Amino acid sequence: MELKMNLNKEEFNQWLDTVKDAGKLPKDAVDKLRAMNEQRVIPLYCNRCGHNWKPRNGDPKVCPKCNSPYWNKERQNPEQRRKI
Ligand SMILES: [Zn+2]
């Protein structure tokens, strides 16, 4: 079984519920993973240069590599990614 650490916190918690319900992990292991999930820092990704980094606190104003203030903006066609 692989850990789905590429999921965001909410998705990871849902995945943990699935694993727990399936009896694949003991409850204390699930609780430990859930606590770890709450504390982990989600790596940020720059849409401009592709740089990945871990934020120290909150979202930065610019990408630390290319200094783009639009690192968290989609480059094009935002309509296609609009949430329902
Ligand atoms: Zn960048």
PDB file of the backbone (N, CA, C, O) and the ligand in Angstrom, with CONECT records:
HET     ZN  A 101       1
ATOM      1  N   MET A   1       0.855  -1.208   0.000  1.00  0.00           N
ATOM      2  CA  MET A   1       0.000   0.000   0.000  1.00  0.00           C
ATOM      3  C   MET A   1       0.878   1.240   0.000  1.00  0.00           C
ATOM      4  O   MET A   1       1.823   1.341   0.783  1.00  0.00           O
ATOM      5  N   GLU A   2       0.571   2.164  -0.862  1.00  0.00           N
ATOM      6  CA  GLU A   2       1.364   3.381  -0.913  1.00  0.00           C
ATOM      7  C   GLU A   2       0.634   4.536  -0.235  1.00  0.00           C
ATOM      8  O   GLU A   2      -0.594   4.608  -0.229  1.00  0.00           O
ATOM      9  N   LEU A   3       1.419   5.422   0.325  1.00  0.00           N
ATOM     10  CA  LEU A   3       0.826   6.608   0.933  1.00  0.00           C
ATOM     11  C   LEU A   3       0.546   7.628  -0.160  1.00  0.00           C
ATOM     12  O   LEU A   3       1.367   7.869  -1.045  1.00  0.00           O
ATOM     13  N   LYS A   4      -0.632   8.212  -0.069  1.00  0.00           N
ATOM     14  CA  LYS A   4      -1.048   9.161  -1.110  1.00  0.00           C
ATOM     15  C   LYS A   4      -0.708  10.577  -0.684  1.00  0.00           C
ATOM     16  O   LYS A   4      -1.596  11.395  -0.447  1.00  0.00           O
ATOM     17  N   MET A   5       0.574  10.859  -0.589  1.00  0.00           N
ATOM     18  CA  MET A   5       0.965  12.161  -0.067  1.00  0.00           C
ATOM     19  C   MET A   5       0.835  13.272  -1.100  1.00  0.00           C
ATOM     20  O   MET A   5       1.073  14.440  -0.791  1.00  0.00           O
ATOM     21  N   ASN A   6       0.463  12.919  -2.313  1.00  0.00           N
ATOM     22  CA  ASN A   6       0.238  13.967  -3.311  1.00  0.00           C
ATOM     23  C   ASN A   6      -1.174  14.540  -3.216  1.00  0.00           C
ATOM     24  O   ASN A   6      -1.510  15.499  -3.910  1.00  0.00           O
ATOM     25  N   LEU A   7      -1.993  13.948  -2.356  1.00  0.00           N
ATOM     26  CA  LEU A   7      -3.342  14.473  -2.170  1.00  0.00           C
ATOM     27  C   LEU A   7      -3.296  15.676  -1.239  1.00  0.00           C
ATOM     28  O   LEU A   7      -2.375  15.824  -0.436  1.00  0.00           O
ATOM     29  N   ASN A   8      -4.297  16.523  -1.359  1.00  0.00           N
ATOM     30  CA  ASN A   8      -4.372  17.607  -0.392  1.00  0.00           C
ATOM     31  C   ASN A   8      -4.947  17.063   0.913  1.00  0.00           C
ATOM     32  O   ASN A   8      -5.343  15.900   0.995  1.00  0.00           O
ATOM     33  N   LYS A   9      -4.986  17.912   1.920  1.00  0.00           N
ATOM     34  CA  LYS A   9      -5.355  17.437   3.250  1.00  0.00           C
ATOM     35  C   LYS A   9      -6.728  16.782   3.283  1.00  0.00           C
ATOM     36  O   LYS A   9      -6.912  15.721   3.880  1.00  0.00           O
ATOM     37  N   GLU A  10      -7.682  17.425   2.637  1.00  0.00           N
ATOM     38  CA  GLU A  10      -9.052  16.903   2.644  1.00  0.00           C
ATOM     39  C   GLU A  10      -9.117  15.552   1.942  1.00  0.00           C
ATOM     40  O   GLU A  10      -9.730  14.607   2.438  1.00  0.00           O
ATOM     41  N   GLU A  11      -8.481  15.479   0.788  1.00  0.00           N
ATOM     42  CA  GLU A  11      -8.471  14.228   0.026  1.00  0.00           C
ATOM     43  C   GLU A  11      -7.752  13.129   0.793  1.00  0.00           C
ATOM     44  O   GLU A  11      -8.164  11.969   0.776  1.00  0.00           O
ATOM     45  N   PHE A  12      -6.680  13.510   1.460  1.00  0.00           N
ATOM     46  CA  PHE A  12      -5.922  12.524   2.223  1.00  0.00           C
ATOM     47  C   PHE A  12      -6.759  11.975   3.372  1.00  0.00           C
ATOM     48  O   PHE A  12      -6.713  10.778   3.657  1.00  0.00           O
ATOM     49  N   ASN A  13      -7.519  12.836   4.030  1.00  0.00           N
ATOM     50  CA  ASN A  13      -8.394  12.376   5.110  1.00  0.00           C
ATOM     51  C   ASN A  13      -9.465  11.427   4.578  1.00  0.00           C
ATOM     52  O   ASN A  13      -9.794  10.428   5.217  1.00  0.00           O
ATOM     53  N   GLN A  14     -10.001  11.748   3.409  1.00  0.00           N
ATOM     54  CA  GLN A  14     -10.997  10.861   2.796  1.00  0.00           C
ATOM     55  C   GLN A  14     -10.380   9.517   2.456  1.00  0.00           C
ATOM     56  O   GLN A  14     -10.993   8.466   2.642  1.00  0.00           O
ATOM     57  N   TRP A  15      -9.146   9.573   1.951  1.00  0.00           N
ATOM     58  CA  TRP A  15      -8.446   8.339   1.618  1.00  0.00           C
ATOM     59  C   TRP A  15      -8.203   7.509   2.886  1.00  0.00           C
ATOM     60  O   TRP A  15      -8.330   6.284   2.877  1.00  0.00           O
ATOM     61  N   LEU A  16      -7.851   8.207   3.975  1.00  0.00           N
ATOM     62  CA  LEU A  16      -7.645   7.509   5.253  1.00  0.00           C
ATOM     63  C   LEU A  16      -8.925   6.815   5.710  1.00  0.00           C
ATOM     64  O   LEU A  16      -8.890   5.689   6.207  1.00  0.00           O
ATOM     65  N   ASP A  17     -10.058   7.502   5.537  1.00  0.00           N
ATOM     66  CA  ASP A  17     -11.344   6.893   5.902  1.00  0.00           C
ATOM     67  C   ASP A  17     -11.568   5.613   5.103  1.00  0.00           C
ATOM     68  O   ASP A  17     -12.010   4.598   5.641  1.00  0.00           O
ATOM     69  N   THR A  18     -11.256   5.680   3.818  1.00  0.00           N
ATOM     70  CA  THR A  18     -11.431   4.506   2.953  1.00  0.00           C
ATOM     71  C   THR A  18     -10.555   3.352   3.434  1.00  0.00           C
ATOM     72  O   THR A  18     -10.999   2.208   3.535  1.00  0.00           O
ATOM     73  N   VAL A  19      -9.301   3.684   3.728  1.00  0.00           N
ATOM     74  CA  VAL A  19      -8.354   2.658   4.188  1.00  0.00           C
ATOM     75  C   VAL A  19      -8.821   2.056   5.515  1.00  0.00           C
ATOM     76  O   VAL A  19      -8.750   0.844   5.720  1.00  0.00           O
ATOM     77  N   LYS A  20      -9.298   2.923   6.411  1.00  0.00           N
ATOM     78  CA  LYS A  20      -9.733   2.457   7.723  1.00  0.00           C
ATOM     79  C   LYS A  20     -10.970   1.559   7.586  1.00  0.00           C
ATOM     80  O   LYS A  20     -11.061   0.497   8.201  1.00  0.00           O
ATOM     81  N   ASP A  21     -11.919   2.020   6.761  1.00  0.00           N
ATOM     82  CA  ASP A  21     -13.141   1.239   6.560  1.00  0.00           C
ATOM     83  C   ASP A  21     -12.840  -0.119   5.930  1.00  0.00           C
ATOM     84  O   ASP A  21     -13.528  -1.107   6.189  1.00  0.00           O
ATOM     85  N   ALA A  22     -11.809  -0.147   5.106  1.00  0.00           N
ATOM     86  CA  ALA A  22     -11.452  -1.407   4.448  1.00  0.00           C
ATOM     87  C   ALA A  22     -10.654  -2.310   5.381  1.00  0.00           C
ATOM     88  O   ALA A  22     -10.352  -3.454   5.039  1.00  0.00           O
ATOM     89  N   GLY A  23     -10.311  -1.789   6.567  1.00  0.00           N
ATOM     90  CA  GLY A  23      -9.566  -2.595   7.529  1.00  0.00           C
ATOM     91  C   GLY A  23      -8.122  -2.825   7.148  1.00  0.00           C
ATOM     92  O   GLY A  23      -7.495  -3.783   7.600  1.00  0.00           O
ATOM     93  N   LYS A  24      -7.590  -1.934   6.305  1.00  0.00           N
ATOM     94  CA  LYS A  24      -6.211  -2.125   5.854  1.00  0.00           C
ATOM     95  C   LYS A  24      -5.188  -1.610   6.851  1.00  0.00           C
ATOM     96  O   LYS A  24      -4.028  -2.023   6.843  1.00  0.00           O
ATOM     97  N   LEU A  25      -5.636  -0.702   7.712  1.00  0.00           N
ATOM     98  CA  LEU A  25      -4.727  -0.159   8.725  1.00  0.00           C
ATOM     99  C   LEU A  25      -5.430  -0.170  10.077  1.00  0.00           C
ATOM    100  O   LEU A  25      -6.637   0.061  10.149  1.00  0.00           O
ATOM    101  N   PRO A  26      -4.681  -0.440  11.157  1.00  0.00           N
ATOM    102  CA  PRO A  26      -5.282  -0.340  12.492  1.00  0.00           C
ATOM    103  C   PRO A  26      -5.635   1.102  12.812  1.00  0.00           C
ATOM    104  O   PRO A  26      -5.066   2.035  12.247  1.00  0.00           O
ATOM    105  N   LYS A  27      -6.578   1.270  13.723  1.00  0.00           N
ATOM    106  CA  LYS A  27      -7.093   2.605  14.016  1.00  0.00           C
ATOM    107  C   LYS A  27      -6.000   3.553  14.506  1.00  0.00           C
ATOM    108  O   LYS A  27      -5.982   4.724  14.126  1.00  0.00           O
ATOM    109  N   ASP A  28      -5.083   3.053  15.353  1.00  0.00           N
ATOM    110  CA  ASP A  28      -4.058   3.966  15.880  1.00  0.00           C
ATOM    111  C   ASP A  28      -3.113   4.440  14.776  1.00  0.00           C
ATOM    112  O   ASP A  28      -2.612   5.564  14.820  1.00  0.00           O
ATOM    113  N   ALA A  29      -2.874   3.583  13.794  1.00  0.00           N
ATOM    114  CA  ALA A  29      -2.037   3.995  12.665  1.00  0.00           C
ATOM    115  C   ALA A  29      -2.749   5.063  11.839  1.00  0.00           C
ATOM    116  O   ALA A  29      -2.131   6.017  11.367  1.00  0.00           O
ATOM    117  N   VAL A  30      -4.061   4.884  11.673  1.00  0.00           N
ATOM    118  CA  VAL A  30      -4.847   5.884  10.934  1.00  0.00           C
ATOM    119  C   VAL A  30      -4.835   7.209  11.676  1.00  0.00           C
ATOM    120  O   VAL A  30      -4.689   8.267  11.065  1.00  0.00           O
ATOM    121  N   ASP A  31      -4.989   7.152  12.996  1.00  0.00           N
ATOM    122  CA  ASP A  31      -4.979   8.384  13.795  1.00  0.00           C
ATOM    123  C   ASP A  31      -3.636   9.100  13.683  1.00  0.00           C
ATOM    124  O   ASP A  31      -3.574  10.327  13.607  1.00  0.00           O
ATOM    125  N   LYS A  32      -2.565   8.312  13.675  1.00  0.00           N
ATOM    126  CA  LYS A  32      -1.228   8.887  13.573  1.00  0.00           C
ATOM    127  C   LYS A  32      -1.055   9.586  12.228  1.00  0.00           C
ATOM    128  O   LYS A  32      -0.535  10.699  12.158  1.00  0.00           O
ATOM    129  N   LEU A  33      -1.494   8.923  11.171  1.00  0.00           N
ATOM    130  CA  LEU A  33      -1.388   9.504   9.825  1.00  0.00           C
ATOM    131  C   LEU A  33      -2.245  10.763   9.712  1.00  0.00           C
ATOM    132  O   LEU A  33      -1.865  11.738   9.064  1.00  0.00           O
ATOM    133  N   ARG A  34      -3.403  10.715  10.356  1.00  0.00           N
ATOM    134  CA  ARG A  34      -4.299  11.874  10.294  1.00  0.00           C
ATOM    135  C   ARG A  34      -3.659  13.074  10.982  1.00  0.00           C
ATOM    136  O   ARG A  34      -3.736  14.198  10.486  1.00  0.00           O
ATOM    137  N   ALA A  35      -3.024  12.827  12.132  1.00  0.00           N
ATOM    138  CA  ALA A  35      -2.344  13.913  12.850  1.00  0.00           C
ATOM    139  C   ALA A  35      -1.181  14.450  12.026  1.00  0.00           C
ATOM    140  O   ALA A  35      -0.949  15.658  11.975  1.00  0.00           O
ATOM    141  N   MET A  36      -0.458  13.546  11.386  1.00  0.00           N
ATOM    142  CA  MET A  36       0.662  13.949  10.547  1.00  0.00           C
ATOM    143  C   MET A  36       0.167  14.787   9.374  1.00  0.00           C
ATOM    144  O   MET A  36       0.783  15.781   8.989  1.00  0.00           O
ATOM    145  N   ASN A  37      -0.963  14.356   8.817  1.00  0.00           N
ATOM    146  CA  ASN A  37      -1.549  15.063   7.683  1.00  0.00           C
ATOM    147  C   ASN A  37      -1.937  16.493   8.059  1.00  0.00           C
ATOM    148  O   ASN A  37      -1.783  17.418   7.262  1.00  0.00           O
ATOM    149  N   GLU A  38      -2.444  16.662   9.283  1.00  0.00           N
ATOM    150  CA  GLU A  38      -2.860  17.989   9.727  1.00  0.00           C
ATOM    151  C   GLU A  38      -1.672  18.942   9.830  1.00  0.00           C
ATOM    152  O   GLU A  38      -1.812  20.150   9.639  1.00  0.00           O
ATOM    153  N   GLN A  39      -0.505  18.384  10.134  1.00  0.00           N
ATOM    154  CA  GLN A  39       0.658  19.239  10.393  1.00  0.00           C
ATOM    155  C   GLN A  39       1.522  19.467   9.173  1.00  0.00           C
ATOM    156  O   GLN A  39       2.355  20.373   9.152  1.00  0.00           O
ATOM    157  N   ARG A  40       1.325  18.649   8.160  1.00  0.00           N
ATOM    158  CA  ARG A  40       2.270  18.719   7.053  1.00  0.00           C
ATOM    159  C   ARG A  40       2.108  20.002   6.242  1.00  0.00           C
ATOM    160  O   ARG A  40       1.039  20.610   6.189  1.00  0.00           O
ATOM    161  N   VAL A  41       3.182  20.370   5.635  1.00  0.00           N
ATOM    162  CA  VAL A  41       3.195  21.565   4.795  1.00  0.00           C
ATOM    163  C   VAL A  41       3.045  21.125   3.352  1.00  0.00           C
ATOM    164  O   VAL A  41       3.827  20.315   2.854  1.00  0.00           O
ATOM    165  N   ILE A  42       2.039  21.663   2.688  1.00  0.00           N
ATOM    166  CA  ILE A  42       1.809  21.313   1.295  1.00  0.00           C
ATOM    167  C   ILE A  42       2.801  22.086   0.431  1.00  0.00           C
ATOM    168  O   ILE A  42       2.867  23.312   0.515  1.00  0.00           O
ATOM    169  N   PRO A  43       3.567  21.392  -0.391  1.00  0.00           N
ATOM    170  CA  PRO A  43       4.494  22.106  -1.273  1.00  0.00           C
ATOM    171  C   PRO A  43       3.730  22.986  -2.265  1.00  0.00           C
ATOM    172  O   PRO A  43       2.659  22.621  -2.750  1.00  0.00           O
ATOM    173  N   LEU A  44       4.298  24.126  -2.543  1.00  0.00           N
ATOM    174  CA  LEU A  44       3.691  25.026  -3.519  1.00  0.00           C
ATOM    175  C   LEU A  44       4.341  24.782  -4.878  1.00  0.00           C
ATOM    176  O   LEU A  44       5.463  24.285  -4.980  1.00  0.00           O
ATOM    177  N   TYR A  45       3.599  25.145  -5.905  1.00  0.00           N
ATOM    178  CA  TYR A  45       4.077  24.912  -7.262  1.00  0.00           C
ATOM    179  C   TYR A  45       3.902  26.185  -8.074  1.00  0.00           C
ATOM    180  O   TYR A  45       2.834  26.797  -8.069  1.00  0.00           O
ATOM    181  N   CYS A  46       4.948  26.573  -8.763  1.00  0.00           N
ATOM    182  CA  CYS A  46       4.888  27.779  -9.586  1.00  0.00           C
ATOM    183  C   CYS A  46       4.405  27.422 -10.985  1.00  0.00           C
ATOM    184  O   CYS A  46       4.994  26.581 -11.663  1.00  0.00           O
ATOM    185  N   ASN A  47       3.319  28.077 -11.408  1.00  0.00           N
ATOM    186  CA  ASN A  47       2.774  27.822 -12.743  1.00  0.00           C
ATOM    187  C   ASN A  47       3.635  28.423 -13.849  1.00  0.00           C
ATOM    188  O   ASN A  47       3.465  28.104 -15.026  1.00  0.00           O
ATOM    189  N   ARG A  48       4.554  29.290 -13.459  1.00  0.00           N
ATOM    190  CA  ARG A  48       5.382  29.962 -14.468  1.00  0.00           C
ATOM    191  C   ARG A  48       6.647  29.174 -14.774  1.00  0.00           C
ATOM    192  O   ARG A  48       6.932  28.891 -15.937  1.00  0.00           O
ATOM    193  N   CYS A  49       7.412  28.815 -13.742  1.00  0.00           N
ATOM    194  CA  CYS A  49       8.704  28.167 -13.995  1.00  0.00           C
ATOM    195  C   CYS A  49       8.722  26.713 -13.549  1.00  0.00           C
ATOM    196  O   CYS A  49       9.704  26.009 -13.785  1.00  0.00           O
ATOM    197  N   GLY A  50       7.637  26.245 -12.897  1.00  0.00           N
ATOM    198  CA  GLY A  50       7.578  24.853 -12.492  1.00  0.00           C
ATOM    199  C   GLY A  50       8.304  24.548 -11.198  1.00  0.00           C
ATOM    200  O   GLY A  50       8.451  23.382 -10.833  1.00  0.00           O
ATOM    201  N   HIS A  51       8.762  25.576 -10.497  1.00  0.00           N
ATOM    202  CA  HIS A  51       9.491  25.385  -9.260  1.00  0.00           C
ATOM    203  C   HIS A  51       8.563  24.871  -8.147  1.00  0.00           C
ATOM    204  O   HIS A  51       7.432  25.336  -8.008  1.00  0.00           O
ATOM    205  N   ASN A  52       9.057  23.910  -7.361  1.00  0.00           N
ATOM    206  CA  ASN A  52       8.336  23.411  -6.188  1.00  0.00           C
ATOM    207  C   ASN A  52       9.060  23.851  -4.933  1.00  0.00           C
ATOM    208  O   ASN A  52      10.287  23.790  -4.869  1.00  0.00           O
ATOM    209  N   TRP A  53       8.325  24.286  -3.953  1.00  0.00           N
ATOM    210  CA  TRP A  53       8.978  24.629  -2.685  1.00  0.00           C
ATOM    211  C   TRP A  53       7.982  24.544  -1.543  1.00  0.00           C
ATOM    212  O   TRP A  53       6.767  24.532  -1.739  1.00  0.00           O
ATOM    213  N   LYS A  54       8.558  24.484  -0.315  1.00  0.00           N
ATOM    214  CA  LYS A  54       7.709  24.425   0.864  1.00  0.00           C
ATOM    215  C   LYS A  54       7.629  25.801   1.500  1.00  0.00           C
ATOM    216  O   LYS A  54       8.653  26.389   1.847  1.00  0.00           O
ATOM    217  N   PRO A  55       6.423  26.314   1.653  1.00  0.00           N
ATOM    218  CA  PRO A  55       6.265  27.653   2.221  1.00  0.00           C
ATOM    219  C   PRO A  55       6.582  27.662   3.707  1.00  0.00           C
ATOM    220  O   PRO A  55       6.307  26.685   4.404  1.00  0.00           O
ATOM    221  N   ARG A  56       7.152  28.747   4.197  1.00  0.00           N
ATOM    222  CA  ARG A  56       7.442  28.857   5.632  1.00  0.00           C
ATOM    223  C   ARG A  56       6.173  29.253   6.366  1.00  0.00           C
ATOM    224  O   ARG A  56       5.800  28.616   7.351  1.00  0.00           O
ATOM    225  N   ASN A  57       5.523  30.274   5.908  1.00  0.00           N
ATOM    226  CA  ASN A  57       4.225  30.624   6.486  1.00  0.00           C
ATOM    227  C   ASN A  57       3.345  31.301   5.450  1.00  0.00           C
ATOM    228  O   ASN A  57       3.640  32.391   4.958  1.00  0.00           O
ATOM    229  N   GLY A  58       2.258  30.618   5.139  1.00  0.00           N
ATOM    230  CA  GLY A  58       1.296  31.153   4.195  1.00  0.00           C
ATOM    231  C   GLY A  58       1.818  31.175   2.765  1.00  0.00           C
ATOM    232  O   GLY A  58       2.901  30.669   2.472  1.00  0.00           O
ATOM    233  N   ASP A  59       1.033  31.763   1.894  1.00  0.00           N
ATOM    234  CA  ASP A  59       1.411  31.854   0.499  1.00  0.00           C
ATOM    235  C   ASP A  59       2.333  33.051   0.285  1.00  0.00           C
ATOM    236  O   ASP A  59       2.028  34.158   0.727  1.00  0.00           O
ATOM    237  N   PRO A  60       3.437  32.835  -0.379  1.00  0.00           N
ATOM    238  CA  PRO A  60       4.341  33.951  -0.675  1.00  0.00           C
ATOM    239  C   PRO A  60       3.761  34.843  -1.764  1.00  0.00           C
ATOM    240  O   PRO A  60       2.874  34.434  -2.513  1.00  0.00           O
ATOM    241  N   LYS A  61       4.272  36.059  -1.841  1.00  0.00           N
ATOM    242  CA  LYS A  61       3.778  36.991  -2.859  1.00  0.00           C
ATOM    243  C   LYS A  61       4.363  36.670  -4.217  1.00  0.00           C
ATOM    244  O   LYS A  61       3.702  36.826  -5.244  1.00  0.00           O
ATOM    245  N   VAL A  62       5.607  36.221  -4.215  1.00  0.00           N
ATOM    246  CA  VAL A  62       6.268  35.894  -5.481  1.00  0.00           C
ATOM    247  C   VAL A  62       6.926  34.523  -5.381  1.00  0.00           C
ATOM    248  O   VAL A  62       7.203  34.030  -4.288  1.00  0.00           O
ATOM    249  N   CYS A  63       7.172  33.916  -6.544  1.00  0.00           N
ATOM    250  CA  CYS A  63       7.896  32.649  -6.593  1.00  0.00           C
ATOM    251  C   CYS A  63       9.348  32.921  -6.184  1.00  0.00           C
ATOM    252  O   CYS A  63       9.954  33.869  -6.682  1.00  0.00           O
ATOM    253  N   PRO A  64       9.921  32.098  -5.278  1.00  0.00           N
ATOM    254  CA  PRO A  64      11.303  32.346  -4.848  1.00  0.00           C
ATOM    255  C   PRO A  64      12.327  32.111  -5.946  1.00  0.00           C
ATOM    256  O   PRO A  64      13.472  32.548  -5.832  1.00  0.00           O
ATOM    257  N   LYS A  65      11.926  31.427  -7.006  1.00  0.00           N
ATOM    258  CA  LYS A  65      12.896  31.148  -8.061  1.00  0.00           C
ATOM    259  C   LYS A  65      12.839  32.174  -9.188  1.00  0.00           C
ATOM    260  O   LYS A  65      13.859  32.761  -9.551  1.00  0.00           O
ATOM    261  N   CYS A  66      11.636  32.390  -9.744  1.00  0.00           N
ATOM    262  CA  CYS A  66      11.537  33.296 -10.892  1.00  0.00           C
ATOM    263  C   CYS A  66      10.963  34.657 -10.503  1.00  0.00           C
ATOM    264  O   CYS A  66      10.846  35.554 -11.338  1.00  0.00           O
ATOM    265  N   ASN A  67      10.602  34.802  -9.209  1.00  0.00           N
ATOM    266  CA  ASN A  67      10.083  36.069  -8.698  1.00  0.00           C
ATOM    267  C   ASN A  67       8.793  36.531  -9.348  1.00  0.00           C
ATOM    268  O   ASN A  67       8.457  37.714  -9.303  1.00  0.00           O
ATOM    269  N   SER A  68       8.059  35.583  -9.965  1.00  0.00           N
ATOM    270  CA  SER A  68       6.796  35.967 -10.584  1.00  0.00           C
ATOM    271  C   SER A  68       5.706  36.110  -9.524  1.00  0.00           C
ATOM    272  O   SER A  68       5.521  35.220  -8.695  1.00  0.00           O
ATOM    273  N   PRO A  69       4.981  37.239  -9.554  1.00  0.00           N
ATOM    274  CA  PRO A  69       3.857  37.387  -8.627  1.00  0.00           C
ATOM    275  C   PRO A  69       2.647  36.570  -9.055  1.00  0.00           C
ATOM    276  O   PRO A  69       1.656  36.498  -8.328  1.00  0.00           O
ATOM    277  N   TYR A  70       2.722  35.958 -10.221  1.00  0.00           N
ATOM    278  CA  TYR A  70       1.588  35.178 -10.748  1.00  0.00           C
ATOM    279  C   TYR A  70       1.839  33.681 -10.660  1.00  0.00           C
ATOM    280  O   TYR A  70       1.243  32.899 -11.400  1.00  0.00           O
ATOM    281  N   TRP A  71       2.738  33.282  -9.739  1.00  0.00           N
ATOM    282  CA  TRP A  71       3.111  31.863  -9.639  1.00  0.00           C
ATOM    283  C   TRP A  71       1.911  30.965  -9.379  1.00  0.00           C
ATOM    284  O   TRP A  71       1.892  29.809  -9.801  1.00  0.00           O
ATOM    285  N   ASN A  72       0.888  31.510  -8.668  1.00  0.00           N
ATOM    286  CA  ASN A  72      -0.256  30.654  -8.321  1.00  0.00           C
ATOM    287  C   ASN A  72      -1.454  30.884  -9.229  1.00  0.00           C
ATOM    288  O   ASN A  72      -2.557  30.419  -8.938  1.00  0.00           O
ATOM    289  N   LYS A  73      -1.240  31.602 -10.328  1.00  0.00           N
ATOM    290  CA  LYS A  73      -2.315  31.845 -11.286  1.00  0.00           C
ATOM    291  C   LYS A  73      -2.165  30.906 -12.478  1.00  0.00           C
ATOM    292  O   LYS A  73      -1.060  30.633 -12.947  1.00  0.00           O
ATOM    293  N   GLU A  74      -3.287  30.431 -12.944  1.00  0.00           N
ATOM    294  CA  GLU A  74      -3.243  29.616 -14.147  1.00  0.00           C
ATOM    295  C   GLU A  74      -2.772  30.478 -15.305  1.00  0.00           C
ATOM    296  O   GLU A  74      -3.137  31.649 -15.415  1.00  0.00           O
ATOM    297  N   ARG A  75      -1.957  29.884 -16.167  1.00  0.00           N
ATOM    298  CA  ARG A  75      -1.402  30.654 -17.260  1.00  0.00           C
ATOM    299  C   ARG A  75      -2.461  30.989 -18.301  1.00  0.00           C
ATOM    300  O   ARG A  75      -2.470  32.096 -18.842  1.00  0.00           O
ATOM    301  N   GLN A  76      -3.346  30.052 -18.585  1.00  0.00           N
ATOM    302  CA  GLN A  76      -4.331  30.294 -19.634  1.00  0.00           C
ATOM    303  C   GLN A  76      -5.591  29.461 -19.406  1.00  0.00           C
ATOM    304  O   GLN A  76      -5.606  28.513 -18.620  1.00  0.00           O
ATOM    305  N   ASN A  77      -6.635  29.846 -20.118  1.00  0.00           N
ATOM    306  CA  ASN A  77      -7.907  29.129 -20.100  1.00  0.00           C
ATOM    307  C   ASN A  77      -8.446  28.820 -18.706  1.00  0.00           C
ATOM    308  O   ASN A  77      -8.753  27.667 -18.403  1.00  0.00           O
ATOM    309  N   PRO A  78      -8.561  29.825 -17.872  1.00  0.00           N
ATOM    310  CA  PRO A  78      -9.114  29.554 -16.548  1.00  0.00           C
ATOM    311  C   PRO A  78     -10.545  29.029 -16.602  1.00  0.00           C
ATOM    312  O   PRO A  78     -11.009  28.361 -15.678  1.00  0.00           O
ATOM    313  N   GLU A  79     -11.245  29.343 -17.710  1.00  0.00           N
ATOM    314  CA  GLU A  79     -12.642  28.886 -17.861  1.00  0.00           C
ATOM    315  C   GLU A  79     -12.735  27.371 -17.826  1.00  0.00           C
ATOM    316  O   GLU A  79     -13.688  26.813 -17.282  1.00  0.00           O
ATOM    317  N   GLN A  80     -11.742  26.704 -18.407  1.00  0.00           N
ATOM    318  CA  GLN A  80     -11.782  25.252 -18.495  1.00  0.00           C
ATOM    319  C   GLN A  80     -11.622  24.586 -17.134  1.00  0.00           C
ATOM    320  O   GLN A  80     -12.020  23.436 -16.949  1.00  0.00           O
ATOM    321  N   ARG A  81     -11.038  25.314 -16.178  1.00  0.00           N
ATOM    322  CA  ARG A  81     -10.799  24.717 -14.882  1.00  0.00           C
ATOM    323  C   ARG A  81     -11.798  25.211 -13.832  1.00  0.00           C
ATOM    324  O   ARG A  81     -11.657  24.946 -12.638  1.00  0.00           O
ATOM    325  N   ARG A  82     -12.790  25.921 -14.305  1.00  0.00           N
ATOM    326  CA  ARG A  82     -13.763  26.467 -13.373  1.00  0.00           C
ATOM    327  C   ARG A  82     -14.467  25.343 -12.629  1.00  0.00           C
ATOM    328  O   ARG A  82     -14.875  24.344 -13.221  1.00  0.00           O
ATOM    329  N   LYS A  83     -14.598  25.526 -11.328  1.00  0.00           N
ATOM    330  CA  LYS A  83     -15.260  24.500 -10.540  1.00  0.00           C
ATOM    331  C   LYS A  83     -16.764  24.600 -10.666  1.00  0.00           C
ATOM    332  O   LYS A  83     -17.318  25.689 -10.817  1.00  0.00           O
ATOM    333  N   ILE A  84     -17.405  23.479 -10.602  1.00  0.00           N
ATOM    334  CA  ILE A  84     -18.864  23.453 -10.730  1.00  0.00           C
ATOM    335  C   ILE A  84     -19.496  23.811  -9.386  1.00  0.00           C
ATOM    336  O   ILE A  84     -20.721  23.849  -9.270  1.00  0.00           O
TER     337      ILE A  84
HETATM  338 ZN    ZN A 101       8.563  30.466 -10.576  1.00  0.00          ZN2+
END
